[in-house]
Amino acid sequence: MSKYLMIIAALTVVICGCKKDLSQAEADFTVSADKNTITLGDTVRFSFTGNPDVITFYSGLVGKRYEYRERTSAEGTSQLSFRTARLTGGTQPNSLALMISQDFQGVIFNDIPGTLQRISTAGWTDITTRATLATGPTAVPSGNIDLTDYAAQNRPVYLAFKYTGLAGSTQNRWFIDLFSLKNLLADGTSYEIANHNFANVGFTNYGVTTYSPGFVGYPMENIFNWTFNTSSLAINGASSAQAAANRSEAWAIMGPIDLKKVTPDVGEPVKSVAQKTSTIKYTYKYPQKGTFNATFSGGSVSIEASKYSSKKIEITVN
């Protein structure tokens, strides 16, 4: 019996020890500003009371708004643009097409035949007429291509450049750069959704890191394929009539793409668990004029439960 009592006693000690690790902090806290109206270039100082484990500050600037901290999608205008050049060589007509699909099932990793089959069977719509393409070696902007009608269908899309080269004559060479797909919101903010970056190379919207899906290339007929870097994509077909014994076809595909995508706003840390609230005197200098909702989110954090509250102070910068 004494053996079991010792085990129970040991478990009690462990449980009590775990309880001590749970946060004793408070979710509620108060914050005050030394002034609510400042002149551009001045600094506002914030003071705190209470005992939260952590505090995060959202200035109210674009990209740092508390109310959009969890927003990943928003209605806007889906706008695509890029620039093309048909380099010296072939002059075959209609060799580059801009395509879009909402039922392409995606690339199959390490399965080229399976991926080619998916490309062939997907429903692709030719939207080349929405763009302006180059007719020679001088780079030509596509213009702003509105894809909002596809965003309204609430399904991700795949975009593709389809290259074709006819047999019997020199096939064309294409160069594409300045590729950018954006979601333009009514409040004037602009969120880049996709660009030339590889899928593992981040970029930022208002200081918040996000990623482009990246392009992949697949030759459907013949050996000629697209090449990519972080600023352009290009393809060269058969360089002479003698070399163009067969038709060429190659696809540069990007997706899936959420045309309503936005990057969530983020705050900056003010207090960590190790700091005492009474010692924090946080200052901030607004970089522009306007009225901003400075919001602080704080709370208790533990393995058992976390609780947060937020405090808002209106700051006017003249």
C-alpha positions as CSV (number, residue, x, y, z in Angstrom):
1,M,0.0,0.0,0.0
2,S,2.8,2.4,0.9
3,K,4.2,1.9,-2.6
4,Y,1.0,3.1,-4.2
5,L,0.8,6.0,-1.8
6,M,4.3,7.1,-2.9
7,I,3.2,6.9,-6.6
8,I,0.1,9.0,-5.9
9,A,2.2,11.5,-4.0
10,A,4.7,11.8,-6.8
11,L,1.9,12.3,-9.4
12,T,0.4,15.0,-7.1
13,V,3.8,16.8,-7.1
14,V,4.0,16.6,-10.9
15,I,0.5,17.9,-11.4
16,C,1.1,20.8,-9.0
17,G,4.3,21.6,-10.8
18,C,2.4,21.8,-14.1
19,K,-0.2,24.1,-12.6
20,K,2.6,26.5,-11.6
21,D,3.6,26.7,-15.3
22,L,0.2,28.0,-16.2
23,S,0.0,31.7,-16.8
24,Q,-1.1,33.9,-13.9
25,A,-1.3,36.9,-16.2
26,E,-4.5,38.9,-16.8
27,A,-6.2,39.2,-20.2
28,D,-7.4,42.7,-19.3
29,F,-5.1,45.8,-19.3
30,T,-5.2,49.5,-19.9
31,V,-3.3,51.7,-22.2
32,S,-3.0,55.5,-22.4
33,A,-1.3,57.9,-24.8
34,D,0.5,61.1,-23.6
35,K,-1.3,62.9,-26.4
36,N,-4.0,62.1,-29.0
37,T,-3.1,64.8,-31.5
38,I,0.4,65.2,-32.7
39,T,2.3,67.0,-35.5
40,L,3.9,64.9,-38.2
41,G,7.4,64.1,-37.0
42,D,6.4,64.0,-33.3
43,T,6.4,60.9,-31.2
44,V,3.5,59.5,-29.2
45,R,4.2,57.7,-26.0
46,F,2.0,54.9,-24.7
47,S,1.9,53.6,-21.1
48,F,0.3,50.5,-19.7
49,T,-1.2,49.0,-16.5
50,G,-2.3,45.5,-15.8
51,N,-0.4,42.2,-16.1
52,P,-0.8,40.6,-19.6
53,D,1.8,38.1,-20.8
54,V,2.0,39.8,-24.2
55,I,1.0,43.0,-26.0
56,T,1.0,43.6,-29.7
57,F,0.7,47.0,-31.4
58,Y,-1.3,47.8,-34.5
59,S,-0.6,51.4,-35.7
60,G,-3.7,51.6,-37.9
61,L,-1.6,52.2,-41.0
62,V,-2.2,50.1,-44.1
63,G,-0.8,46.6,-43.4
64,K,-0.9,47.2,-39.7
65,R,-4.7,47.4,-39.0
66,Y,-6.0,45.3,-36.1
67,E,-9.4,44.7,-37.8
68,Y,-7.6,43.0,-40.8
69,R,-5.2,40.8,-38.8
70,E,-7.0,37.6,-39.9
71,R,-8.2,38.8,-43.3
72,T,-6.8,36.7,-46.2
73,S,-9.5,37.4,-48.9
74,A,-11.3,40.6,-50.0
75,E,-13.4,41.7,-52.9
76,G,-11.5,43.8,-55.4
77,T,-10.5,44.2,-59.0
78,S,-8.3,41.4,-60.3
79,Q,-5.7,43.0,-62.6
80,L,-3.0,41.2,-64.6
81,S,-0.3,42.9,-66.5
82,F,3.0,41.9,-68.2
83,R,5.2,42.8,-71.1
84,T,6.1,40.8,-74.2
85,A,8.7,40.9,-77.0
86,R,8.8,38.7,-80.0
87,L,12.5,38.5,-80.6
88,T,14.2,38.4,-84.0
89,G,13.8,35.1,-85.8
90,G,10.4,33.6,-86.7
91,T,7.3,35.5,-87.8
92,Q,4.7,32.8,-87.4
93,P,1.3,34.3,-86.4
94,N,-0.6,33.5,-83.3
95,S,2.2,31.7,-81.6
96,L,1.5,33.0,-78.1
97,A,-1.8,32.7,-76.2
98,L,-2.9,33.7,-72.7
99,M,-5.0,31.0,-71.2
100,I,-7.0,30.6,-68.0
101,S,-8.6,27.6,-66.3
102,Q,-10.7,26.9,-63.3
103,D,-10.8,23.1,-63.6
104,F,-7.1,22.2,-64.2
105,Q,-6.3,19.7,-61.5
106,G,-2.7,20.9,-61.0
107,V,0.8,19.5,-61.6
108,I,1.5,16.0,-60.4
109,F,4.9,15.9,-58.7
110,N,7.4,13.6,-60.5
111,D,4.7,12.5,-63.0
112,I,5.2,14.3,-66.3
113,P,2.9,12.1,-68.3
114,G,0.1,12.5,-65.7
115,T,0.6,16.3,-65.7
116,L,0.5,16.5,-69.5
117,Q,-2.7,14.5,-69.5
118,R,-4.2,17.0,-67.1
119,I,-3.2,19.9,-69.2
120,S,-4.7,18.3,-72.3
121,T,-8.0,17.5,-70.6
122,A,-8.5,20.7,-68.6
123,G,-11.0,23.3,-69.8
124,W,-8.8,26.2,-70.9
125,T,-10.2,29.6,-72.1
126,D,-8.2,31.7,-74.5
127,I,-8.2,35.3,-73.2
128,T,-5.4,36.6,-75.4
129,T,-7.7,39.2,-76.8
130,R,-7.8,40.9,-73.4
131,A,-4.0,41.6,-73.8
132,T,-1.8,43.5,-76.3
133,L,1.1,41.4,-77.5
134,A,4.2,42.5,-79.2
135,T,4.6,42.0,-83.0
136,G,8.4,42.5,-83.0
137,P,11.5,42.8,-80.8
138,T,10.3,46.0,-79.0
139,A,8.8,45.1,-75.6
140,V,5.1,46.0,-75.5
141,P,3.0,46.3,-72.3
142,S,-0.1,44.1,-72.2
143,G,-2.2,46.8,-70.7
144,N,-4.3,46.1,-67.6
145,I,-6.2,42.9,-68.0
146,D,-9.3,42.6,-65.8
147,L,-9.9,39.1,-64.4
148,T,-12.6,40.2,-62.0
149,D,-15.2,38.1,-63.8
150,Y,-13.2,35.0,-62.8
151,A,-12.8,36.2,-59.2
152,A,-16.6,36.5,-58.9
153,Q,-16.9,32.7,-59.5
154,N,-15.1,32.1,-56.1
155,R,-12.8,29.4,-57.5
156,P,-9.0,29.4,-57.8
157,V,-7.7,29.9,-61.3
158,Y,-4.6,28.7,-63.3
159,L,-3.0,31.1,-65.8
160,A,-0.8,29.9,-68.6
161,F,1.2,31.1,-71.6
162,K,0.7,28.6,-74.4
163,Y,3.4,28.6,-77.1
164,T,3.0,27.0,-80.5
165,G,5.4,26.7,-83.4
166,L,4.4,25.5,-86.8
167,A,6.4,23.0,-88.8
168,G,8.2,24.1,-92.0
169,S,9.4,27.6,-91.0
170,T,11.5,29.3,-88.3
171,Q,9.6,29.2,-85.1
172,N,9.1,32.3,-82.9
173,R,11.1,33.4,-79.8
174,W,9.2,35.0,-77.0
175,F,10.3,37.0,-74.0
176,I,7.9,38.0,-71.2
177,D,8.7,40.2,-68.2
178,L,7.0,42.5,-65.7
179,F,4.4,39.9,-64.9
180,S,2.2,41.0,-62.0
181,L,-1.2,40.0,-60.8
182,K,-2.9,42.2,-58.2
183,N,-6.0,42.5,-56.2
184,L,-7.0,46.2,-56.1
185,L,-9.4,47.1,-53.3
186,A,-11.9,50.0,-53.2
187,D,-10.0,51.7,-50.4
188,G,-7.0,52.3,-52.7
189,T,-4.8,49.5,-51.4
190,S,-3.2,47.1,-53.8
191,Y,-2.1,43.5,-53.0
192,E,0.2,41.7,-55.4
193,I,-0.9,38.1,-55.7
194,A,1.6,36.7,-58.2
195,N,4.8,37.7,-60.0
196,H,7.9,36.1,-61.5
197,N,9.2,34.9,-58.1
198,F,9.7,31.2,-57.6
199,A,7.3,29.7,-55.2
200,N,9.9,29.7,-52.3
201,V,11.0,33.3,-52.8
202,G,8.9,35.7,-50.8
203,F,7.9,39.3,-51.5
204,T,6.0,41.8,-49.4
205,N,2.7,43.7,-49.4
206,Y,2.9,46.6,-47.0
207,G,5.7,44.9,-45.1
208,V,4.0,41.5,-44.9
209,T,5.7,38.6,-46.6
210,T,3.7,36.5,-49.1
211,Y,4.5,34.1,-52.0
212,S,3.7,33.7,-55.7
213,P,2.7,30.3,-56.9
214,G,5.6,30.3,-59.4
215,F,5.6,29.2,-63.0
216,V,6.3,25.6,-64.3
217,G,6.9,24.7,-67.9
218,Y,5.9,21.6,-69.8
219,P,6.6,20.8,-73.5
220,M,3.5,19.1,-75.0
221,E,5.0,18.6,-78.5
222,N,8.7,18.7,-79.5
223,I,11.6,19.5,-77.1
224,F,11.4,23.2,-76.7
225,N,10.4,24.5,-73.3
226,W,10.1,27.7,-71.3
227,T,12.9,29.0,-69.1
228,F,12.3,31.0,-66.0
229,N,14.0,33.3,-63.6
230,T,12.8,35.8,-61.0
231,S,12.3,38.6,-63.5
232,S,11.2,36.9,-66.8
233,L,10.3,33.9,-68.8
234,A,11.3,33.0,-72.4
235,I,11.0,30.3,-75.0
236,N,12.9,29.7,-78.3
237,G,11.4,27.3,-80.9
238,A,13.2,25.8,-83.9
239,S,15.7,28.3,-85.1
240,S,15.4,27.5,-88.8
241,A,13.0,26.0,-91.3
242,Q,15.2,22.9,-91.5
243,A,15.1,22.4,-87.8
244,A,11.3,22.9,-87.7
245,A,10.4,19.5,-89.0
246,N,7.7,19.1,-86.4
247,R,5.1,21.3,-84.6
248,S,6.1,22.6,-81.2
249,E,3.8,23.3,-78.2
250,A,4.8,24.3,-74.7
251,W,3.0,25.6,-71.7
252,A,4.1,27.9,-68.8
253,I,1.6,27.5,-66.1
254,M,1.0,29.2,-62.7
255,G,-1.5,28.4,-60.0
256,P,-3.7,27.7,-58.2
257,I,-4.4,31.4,-57.7
258,D,-7.0,33.0,-55.4
259,L,-7.8,36.2,-57.2
260,K,-9.3,37.6,-54.0
261,K,-6.2,37.0,-52.0
262,V,-4.8,39.7,-49.6
263,T,-2.0,39.5,-47.0
264,P,-3.3,39.8,-43.5
265,D,-2.2,42.8,-41.5
266,V,0.4,42.4,-38.8
267,G,1.3,44.1,-35.5
268,E,4.6,44.6,-33.8
269,P,5.4,43.1,-30.4
270,V,5.5,45.5,-27.5
271,K,5.7,43.1,-24.5
272,S,6.9,39.5,-24.1
273,V,6.2,37.2,-21.2
274,A,9.5,38.0,-19.5
275,Q,8.9,41.8,-19.4
276,K,7.0,43.7,-16.7
277,T,4.2,45.9,-17.9
278,S,5.2,48.7,-15.5
279,T,8.6,49.1,-17.1
280,I,7.3,49.5,-20.7
281,K,7.2,53.0,-22.2
282,Y,6.4,52.4,-25.8
283,T,6.8,55.2,-28.4
284,Y,5.8,55.4,-32.0
285,K,6.3,58.0,-34.8
286,Y,3.7,58.0,-37.6
287,P,5.2,58.5,-41.1
288,Q,2.2,60.3,-42.5
289,K,-0.7,62.6,-41.7
290,G,-4.2,61.2,-40.9
291,T,-6.4,59.8,-38.2
292,F,-5.4,56.3,-37.1
293,N,-6.9,53.7,-34.7
294,A,-3.9,52.7,-32.6
295,T,-4.8,49.3,-31.2
296,F,-3.1,47.2,-28.6
297,S,-3.9,43.5,-28.3
298,G,-2.8,41.8,-25.1
299,G,-3.6,38.8,-23.0
300,S,-2.6,35.8,-21.0
301,V,-1.0,32.8,-22.8
302,S,-0.7,29.3,-21.5
303,I,-0.9,25.7,-22.6
304,E,-4.3,25.4,-20.9
305,A,-6.0,28.5,-22.4
306,S,-5.2,31.9,-23.9
307,K,-7.4,35.0,-23.5
308,Y,-7.0,38.4,-25.2
309,S,-8.5,41.8,-25.1
310,S,-7.9,44.9,-27.2
311,K,-7.6,48.6,-26.5
312,K,-8.1,51.3,-29.1
313,I,-6.8,54.9,-29.0
314,E,-7.5,57.4,-31.8
315,I,-4.4,59.3,-32.9
316,T,-4.6,62.3,-35.2
317,V,-1.4,63.4,-37.0
318,N,-1.5,66.9,-38.4
